[in-house]
């Protein structure tokens, strides 16, 4: 088991060094995935406040549903990016899966 782990680390390091010509790179992809996984719970209060300011107190339930769904999306996308960070997936340029916004704090206004 330990040999398999070491082989995996060496393979990830080689893939990381071999892909330095791409735009974003695996390090940014890993950081983006971790950031999305850590900040996903902040989607609920953010969406609740957005719904409250747009439509008042009556539409709090839709803000809650929107926040929970965006939290699940951000968590899933973050997990996918963390697991596949050494691979140029889904495109050969390590582009983000979640583009608008790429990070939670990029969408705050």
ChimeraX attribute file (.defattr): number of C-alpha atoms within 10 A of each C-alpha:
attribute: neighborCount
match mode: 1-to-1
recipient: residues
	/A:1	6
	/A:2	7
	/A:3	8
	/A:4	9
	/A:5	10
	/A:6	11
	/A:7	12
	/A:8	12
	/A:9	12
	/A:10	12
	/A:11	13
	/A:12	16
	/A:13	12
	/A:14	12
	/A:15	16
	/A:16	16
	/A:17	13
	/A:18	10
	/A:19	18
	/A:20	12
	/A:21	9
	/A:22	13
	/A:23	12
	/A:24	16
	/A:25	21
	/A:26	27
	/A:27	15
	/A:28	16
	/A:29	25
	/A:30	20
	/A:31	15
	/A:32	23
	/A:33	27
	/A:34	17
	/A:35	19
	/A:36	26
	/A:37	23
	/A:38	14
	/A:39	16
	/A:40	21
	/A:41	17
	/A:42	15
	/A:43	21
	/A:44	19
	/A:45	14
	/A:46	18
	/A:47	21
	/A:48	22
	/A:49	17
	/A:50	16
	/A:51	21
	/A:52	17
	/A:53	12
	/A:54	11
	/A:55	12
	/A:56	11
	/A:57	13
	/A:58	9
	/A:59	14
	/A:60	18
	/A:61	13
	/A:62	15
	/A:63	23
	/A:64	19
	/A:65	14
	/A:66	18
	/A:67	24
	/A:68	20
	/A:69	14
	/A:70	18
	/A:71	22
	/A:72	16
	/A:73	16
	/A:74	26
	/A:75	21
	/A:76	16
	/A:77	20
	/A:78	28
	/A:79	18
	/A:80	16
	/A:81	27
	/A:82	21
	/A:83	13
	/A:84	17
	/A:85	23
	/A:86	22
	/A:87	19
	/A:88	18
	/A:89	17
	/A:90	12
	/A:91	10
	/A:92	13
	/A:93	16
	/A:94	23
	/A:95	19
	/A:96	21
	/A:97	17
	/A:98	14
	/A:99	8
	/A:100	10
	/A:101	11
	/A:102	17
	/A:103	19
	/A:104	20
	/A:105	12
	/A:106	9
	/A:107	10
	/A:108	8
	/A:109	5
